[in-house]
Amino acid sequence: MKKLKGAERRSWIFSYLKEQDQPVTGAELAKQANVSRQVIVNDITLLKATNIPIVSTSQGYILLPDKENSAYVQKRVACNHQSKDSEDELLTLVDAGVTVENVTVEHPVYGEITSAIMVSNRHDVEIFLKKVRETEASFLLELTSGIHLHLLSAPTEEILNRGIGAIQRKGYVIEE
């Protein structure tokens, strides 16, 4: 591919991400667009600023589906556990057929902090946790003594409730 200029390149990134069913790394986009990874990072920021729902995950960039036309149901769930239980929580949810879209914590200084997780299966969880270990990053829940929210989604209400019930039985859900 020839080196694309600004707006044309951002249009290509948007179209390319729309066609993908897996996350795409910045390095891969940079290679295909014949630019540096930093140029791609800047392009993604500009696309997000125009309300294009691109999410940065540990596996790469993804374009979120149009929620209005999506058959998925979503629910935010309040959870409380320690970092050592994060793998079990995520695996329990994805094994039930639930996607963990993000995590949110309420920070006393910065307010609400939300970060994409976007794990839907055991492989996604493995990649996510490997990246956490390799970078020695902390889980956001460590900022709030274990209290956090997850945005969960599933193809049906029944599947979503099955996943929530599974983490409830393990004591990870804060009861209302």
C-alpha positions, 0 to 999 in steps of 0.5 A, spaced: 500 500 500 502 506 498 503 511 504 496 515 505 495 522 508 491 524 514 484 524 512 485 518 507 489 514 512 484 515 518 478 513 513 482 507 511 483 505 518 476 505 520 474 501 514 479 496 515 477 495 523 470 495 521 472 488 517 475 485 522 473 480 527 479 480 531 483 486 535 488 489 530 495 491 533 497 498 532 504 495 529 500 491 524 496 497 522 502 501 521 505 496 517 499 496 512 499 503 512 506 504 511 507 509 517 510 509 524 506 506 530 505 513 533 502 516 527 497 510 528 496 512 535 495 519 533 490 517 528 486 512 533 486 518 538 483 523 532 478 518 530 475 517 537 475 524 538 469 524 532 466 519 536 468 513 532 467 507 537 474 504 537 477 501 543 484 499 545 485 493 548 491 489 550 490 485 544 489 491 539 484 496 536 477 494 535 471 497 532 465 496 537 459 494 533 453 499 533 449 498 539 443 500 536 443 494 531 446 489 536 443 483 538 447 483 545 444 485 551 448 489 556 449 490 564 453 493 569 455 489 575 458 491 581 464 486 584 469 486 589 475 481 590 482 481 590 487 481 584 488 474 585 481 472 583 481 476 577 483 470 572 477 466 576 472 471 575 474 473 568 474 465 566 467 464 569 464 469 565 467 467 559 466 460 560 458 462 561 458 465 554 459 473 557 463 478 554 467 482 559 467 489 555 470 493 561 472 495 568 470 501 572 473 504 578 471 510 582 478 514 584 477 519 589 482 524 585 480 522 578 473 520 578 471 514 574 476 511 571 474 506 565 478 501 561 477 496 556 478 489 557 474 486 551 475 478 553 470 473 550 473 467 551 479 463 554 484 465 549 482 472 550 483 472 558 490 468 557 492 474 552 490 479 557 493 476 563 499 475 560 500 482 558 498 484 565 504 480 568 509 482 562 508 489 564 507 488 571 501 492 571 496 493 577 489 491 576 484 497 577 481 494 582 487 495 586 486 502 587 479 501 590 480 495 595 477 490 590 471 494 588 469 495 581 464 495 576 464 491 569 460 492 563 458 485 561 454 483 554 452 476 552 447 474 546 441 473 550 439 475 557 439 468 559 446 467 558 448 474 561 444 472 567 447 465 567 454 468 567 452 473 573 449 468 577 456 464 576 460 470 579 455 471 584 455 464 587 463 465 588 462 471 592 465 476 587 458 480 586 456 486 591 449 484 593 444 490 592 
